[in-house]
Structure formats: C-alpha cells, structure tokens
C-alpha cells in the first residue's frame, strides 16, 4: 500500500468483485436469457424515419448471424474488422459478434479523411471494412475507395444502408447471407476457443496531438467496465440510458452500451449529438440516466430550458471526459433532481477508472472524480518520474488494474513510454489524491502553461474565471507564445445569452480576481468551440485560431 504519506490508493473489491473470467458477449447472453423481450438498444433516426428498436432476443439473434457471416468470410479469432460509420444498429451487432469469435473491432471516426482512414486500417490490419457511404455532407464512399486502393490486406468493403446500393457493391444484407455457410458445429467450436482476455477492440485515440494510436482492449476489461460503472452509479435493473457518445469512443461502447447491458437495461442512441433531439428523446423514452461530457450538458440544459422541458424521468447523470465544473454539476443536480456521477478514465484504461457515487460525501461529490473502481489502483508521481508525491500534492496521475490496455497496436515504443513494466499507466493528467482515496484532476500535463518560469494550470484559471464571471457560459484557457515570458495565458469564452461583456471588460474584471501572472493576456469571445466527435474542446484548434490572428 506504500508509506502512509505517499499518494497511493487501491480500492478493495467491495460489493461487486472483478470477474476476469467474464467475456463481453456474456453481458448480452445473460440479459437475453432473463429478459428476452426487453428493449436492448434504441437507435433514433433522423425524422421522419422511425427509430430502430431491438429487444435482447432480436439483438442476440442478429449477433449470432453476423458472427457466422464473419466466420464464413474468413474472420477468425485474432482477425480485425473495421467499422467506418456513425452510431447505427450494425455497430452494436458487430461489436458483440466480434466478441463471440474472438475477433477485434476497429471502430473508425467517420470524420476521418482518406489519409487518416488508410493509416488506421493499415495499422489495425483490418481485413473487412463496414462503411456508411455518406456522413453528413461527406462522400465517405469515395474516401473508402481511395484508401482501399492502397490496402492489399483489406479484402472486402461492406456498405451499410439502403442508399449504398451501387453496381457491384456488397451490401450488409448480401454479406449476412454468407452466414448460411457456417455450421452450428463450427460456430460452437469458434465460440469455445474465445478467452476473456482476447483483444476484441482496437480503438484509436483522437489524435489531437499527432497520429492516432490504436489501443488494444481486452473483452474482460470492457465487460467489467460496464458492470462496475453500473454498480458505482447505482443503476437499477432495466435502466434506460440516453447517451450521445459515439461507438468509436469508450463512452459509447463501455460507459453506455456495456453498463446498460450489465443491468439488463436499454441504451438509447441519437444519430448524432443534437441537444433538442436528445432532450426530447429523454422525455419520450422515459430515460432514467443521461450521459454526456460537460460541453454537452451545457447545451442540453439550454435546450431543455428553451423548450420548457423538465426531463422528469431522469435519476442520474453520468459525465466526464473532461474536467466537470463544480457549478455545472451542482446546477444539474439542483435543477433536474439528479445524482451526478463524475467519471475519470481514458481509452487506455477501457473507459472509467474512477467514479463518484450518488452517496459520496458532499465535499467530494462535485469537486473530485471519485475513488478508483474496485480492482483499480491509483497513485500520483512527480512528472517524468516514478517517485510518489505526498497526499494532496499535485503530480501526474497513474492507474493500474483490470482495464489497462494490452498496448498500442504495432507501436512498442509508445507502449513503453506510457505503460510501465509493472502495469502503471501514465494518464498525462495532473491531479492529487486525498488520504481516503478521492482523486482530483487539475489539468493536462501537456497543457501546462509556463509563463516566465511560473507553472500555470489552465484548469485552475478556468475555475477562477467561472466564479468571477457568471456571465460566461463556457470557456477554455490555453498557452500561447510570448516574446518576453515564453508563454502567455489566453482565454476563449462563450457568453450567456444577453451578456454584454467586451474582451477588455473581461480582462479588467479578472485583474482583481486572479494572481497577476494568471490574468489572461489575451481574451477572445467566440460563438462556439471546436470540439471532437466526443464533445471535448480541441485546444490545439484554439491555438491555431489564435496564431492565425483575430
């Protein structure tokens, strides 16, 4: 356990021990066996199209058929297939189908252009690619054809949706017909060969600081992630969870799909994040849990207030993915009467590693990301070292446990830099741990601003601005080049409707609210922020905007 003064905490396995023998597809099997006619997933469609609703029985049947089709088209344990599409029913079907036979799904961000697509498919060694021909206004089919021309290992492209019917194209329905070529005996043998520790997901990180890295995630990690999230958040049997996180992100695959399946619940997916659509869906579908990153919660609250909606069925909000402002969390708890479960994790940890619980002490509920989940250990070290700092001191957060990735696909150097020989994963996040195990996140190590030798955490400045300027709806602080200090503080802000602050006015008011060296030298008022597909503000894009000039 380390010395009493060291920042180290290991959560004992309390009410729900880790089950390293659990396969991901067993979550589906257990639910289908006990509540076959309960809705498993609902995929909302663009109006006026009706949503796609699958019961557990229907989902399990489709998964078995897709798994047999995979085997019939040469996909076996250890193979990889890719999915290049937004959230849609085939995503859920293929994820479980891969788990059935020990293959890996490589979910690709549909916003990737042909170069990134080719890079990811090559690095993942994908043998099949399932793709939606169009995404928003983009001609995805053209991107796929361009990438496929340079990938001899990619054997087939399977097109999703009715609009994909082009001469000679292999459609989803035609591909599924291959399932008849797999006998029940060979299917049973393939399933028996699967191990809980098989890699069933090659999920590539967002690539905001360089080429995306492929994270190899074990099936048992995804299954336990779902179980332990549901337990910590006190999800009830039959939970109805509306969540706009994409399937190419752990938020969609583990925090939403796996956690709802763990309690035989229903996962409700909009086609893309739309505040008005998601708020309406929460009410129409009787959602009891809502999931989203902080920027989404801000937009959802605005949409609910504008439409006079109360979302009265909600009981819990699962949030994270970025630092959650205390004021935002407490506002949602007060206005909508929900419990706030604030999570911290990363793709390399199979989603959540720490999580607040509804019954956590008040002093920790909105100011921390909770304690490590059962079977997870956390410590805080001096950046760039393995030396633990004292409790309460800031340093780099590390995690170790059942969810830790097997490594980065085809990149042993990056794996060694992030993952120690004894299993500690460097998160790249700054924070601290209390003696009773609550983790505070104070910012990203790579985002640290060094102004004239003074270290400035953007998160610290952001928190102070929120208190000093209630007119600010959302904001992001970054470091920008400065000829004298090396770096200077810049802040981008979105104002609330009706607020009339000027950039100079913001700077003047902050002069008395922050230490002098933390007062932003540059203020930019914006109408919206550049965000990733999972809703995180892209600080590197803000930096590019700043360098491009006013």
TAVENBEL-V931718 format. One record per residue. N is the residue number from 1. PHI is phi in whole degrees, 0 to 359 (NA if undefined). BURIAL is I if it has 16 or more other ideal C-beta (glycine too) atoms within 10 Angstrom, else O. Layout:
N/PHI/BURIAL  N/PHI/BURIAL
This chain:
1/NA/O  2/83/O  3/283/O  4/302/O  5/267/O  6/276/I  7/285/I  8/214/I  9/211/I  10/235/I  11/283/I  12/292/O  13/284/O  14/267/O  15/284/O  16/224/I  17/292/O  18/291/I  19/243/I  20/289/O  21/267/O  22/273/I  23/270/I  24/299/I  25/289/I  26/292/I  27/301/I  28/293/I  29/299/I  30/296/O  31/291/I  32/297/I  33/285/O  34/252/O  35/227/I  36/300/O  37/263/O  38/280/I  39/295/I  40/267/I  41/220/I  42/230/I  43/253/I  44/289/I  45/245/O  46/290/O  47/304/O  48/266/O  49/295/O  50/284/O  51/291/I  52/265/O  53/241/O  54/237/I  55/285/I  56/298/I  57/297/I  58/295/I  59/296/I  60/298/I  61/294/O  62/293/I  63/296/I  64/299/I  65/294/I  66/293/I  67/296/I  68/294/I  69/294/I  70/300/I  71/298/I  72/293/I  73/256/I  74/89/O  75/268/I  76/229/O  77/304/I  78/96/O  79/284/I  80/229/I  81/237/I  82/245/I  83/233/I  84/241/I  85/194/I  86/286/I  87/302/I  88/201/I  89/305/I  90/299/I  91/299/I  92/296/I  93/298/I  94/290/I  95/299/I  96/287/I  97/297/I  98/298/I  99/297/I  100/300/I  101/243/I  102/79/I  103/272/I  104/247/I  105/265/I  106/250/I  107/280/I  108/250/I  109/305/I  110/292/I  111/276/O  112/297/I  113/280/O  114/299/I  115/291/O  116/295/I  117/300/I  118/300/I  119/300/I  120/293/I  121/296/I  122/292/I  123/295/I  124/281/I  125/60/I  126/287/I  127/267/I  128/231/I  129/228/I  130/262/I  131/218/I  132/269/I  133/301/I  134/228/O  135/224/I  136/56/O  137/263/O  138/274/O  139/273/O  140/294/I  141/302/I  142/294/O  143/298/I  144/296/I  145/298/O  146/294/O  147/292/I  148/298/I  149/298/O  150/252/O  151/234/I  152/296/O  153/281/O  154/275/I  155/279/O  156/210/O  157/245/I  158/248/I  159/267/I  160/254/I  161/98/O  162/296/O  163/289/O  164/274/I  165/292/O  166/234/O  167/307/O  168/80/O  169/283/O  170/266/I  171/273/I  172/302/I  173/297/O  174/294/O  175/294/I  176/301/I  177/299/O  178/293/I  179/302/I  180/296/O  181/278/O  182/251/I  183/283/O  184/297/O  185/293/O  186/290/O  187/295/I  188/297/O  189/296/O  190/296/I  191/292/I  192/293/O  193/282/O  194/289/I  195/248/O  196/303/I  197/273/O  198/296/I  199/284/I  200/243/I  201/215/I  202/243/I  203/258/I  204/271/I  205/294/I  206/294/I  207/74/O  208/288/O  209/240/O  210/148/O  211/300/O  212/296/I  213/250/I  214/273/I  215/269/I  216/269/I  217/245/I  218/280/I  219/298/I  220/295/I  221/292/I  222/294/I  223/294/I  224/291/I  225/303/I  226/297/I  227/299/I  228/284/I  229/297/I  230/300/I  231/292/I  232/295/I  233/277/I  234/62/O  235/297/I  236/272/O  237/303/O  238/82/O  239/308/I  240/241/I  241/248/I  242/260/I  243/208/I  244/261/I  245/287/I  246/283/I  247/289/I  248/277/I  249/232/I  250/300/I  251/299/I  252/278/I  253/281/I  254/259/I  255/298/I  256/259/I  257/298/I  258/293/I  259/292/I  260/290/I  261/295/I  262/297/I  263/242/I  264/56/I  265/258/I  266/240/I  267/262/I  268/246/I  269/244/I  270/290/I  271/294/I  272/198/I  273/287/I  274/224/I  275/305/I  276/293/O  277/294/I  278/290/I  279/296/I  280/298/I  281/294/I  282/301/I  283/283/I  284/295/O  285/265/I  286/63/O  287/297/I  288/258/I  289/228/I  290/237/I  291/238/I  292/176/I  293/283/I  294/305/I  295/298/I  296/293/I  297/298/I  298/298/I  299/292/I  300/294/I  301/297/I  302/299/I  303/294/I  304/296/I  305/293/O  306/296/O  307/265/O  308/65/O  309/262/O  310/251/O  311/48/I  312/293/O  313/283/I  314/294/I  315/240/I  316/218/I  317/241/I  318/258/I  319/225/I  320/151/I  321/83/I  322/200/I  323/299/I  324/264/I  325/301/I  326/302/I  327/296/O  328/292/I  329/297/I  330/292/O  331/297/O  332/296/I  333/298/I  334/285/O  335/286/O  336/252/I  337/65/O  338/251/I  339/277/I  340/259/I  341/248/I  342/258/I  343/251/I  344/225/I  345/181/I  346/194/I  347/305/I  348/294/I  349/247/I  350/59/I  351/88/I  352/281/I  353/242/I  354/231/I  355/196/I  356/282/I  357/250/I  358/303/O  359/258/O  360/295/I  361/303/O  362/303/O  363/289/O  364/248/I  365/299/I  366/248/I  367/249/I  368/228/I  369/256/I  370/83/I  371/266/I  372/302/I  373/292/I  374/308/I  375/82/I  376/244/I  377/248/I  378/225/I  379/216/I  380/231/I  381/238/I  382/297/O  383/308/O  384/82/O  385/229/O  386/251/O  387/275/O  388/288/I  389/266/I  390/293/O  391/306/I  392/87/O  393/276/O  394/277/I  395/191/I  396/273/I  397/279/I  398/239/I  399/224/I  400/211/I  401/167/I  402/296/I  403/271/I  404/299/I  405/301/I  406/287/I  407/150/I  408/272/I  409/301/I  410/63/O  411/220/O  412/296/O  413/293/O  414/295/I  415/298/I  416/295/O  417/289/O  418/261/I  419/236/I  420/284/O  421/298/O  422/262/O  423/93/O  424/276/I  425/261/I  426/284/I  427/275/I  428/78/I  429/256/I  430/268/I  431/178/I  432/211/I  433/231/I  434/278/I  435/300/O  436/262/O  437/96/I  438/276/I  439/261/I  440/249/I  441/253/I  442/249/I  443/155/I  444/266/I  445/302/I  446/287/O  447/270/I  448/304/I  449/261/I  450/248/O  451/252/I  452/57/O  453/91/O  454/269/O  455/276/O  456/236/I  457/273/I  458/306/I  459/296/I  460/296/I  461/293/I  462/299/I  463/298/I  464/294/I  465/293/I  466/299/I  467/288/O  468/284/O  469/233/I  470/296/O  471/289/O  472/275/I  473/278/I  474/206/I  475/201/I  476/210/I  477/254/I  478/224/I  479/263/I  480/231/I  481/299/O  482/218/I  483/296/O  484/267/O  485/269/I  486/91/O  487/222/I  488/229/I  489/271/I  490/234/I  491/232/I  492/253/I  493/231/I  494/251/I  495/269/I  496/292/O  497/303/O  498/91/O  499/287/O  500/233/O  501/292/I  502/262/O  503/297/O  504/294/O  505/296/O  506/298/I  507/298/I  508/296/O  509/290/O  510/284/I  511/300/O  512/262/O  513/253/O  514/232/I  515/304/O  516/308/O  517/287/O  518/264/I  519/295/I  520/301/I  521/282/O  522/226/I  523/234/I  524/232/I  525/265/I  526/234/O  527/274/O  528/202/O  529/252/I  530/289/I  531/229/I  532/285/I  533/295/I  534/263/I  535/90/I  536/275/I  537/292/I  538/270/I  539/297/I  540/295/O  541/290/I  542/298/I  543/296/I  544/297/O  545/298/I  546/297/I  547/293/O  548/284/O  549/103/O  550/302/O
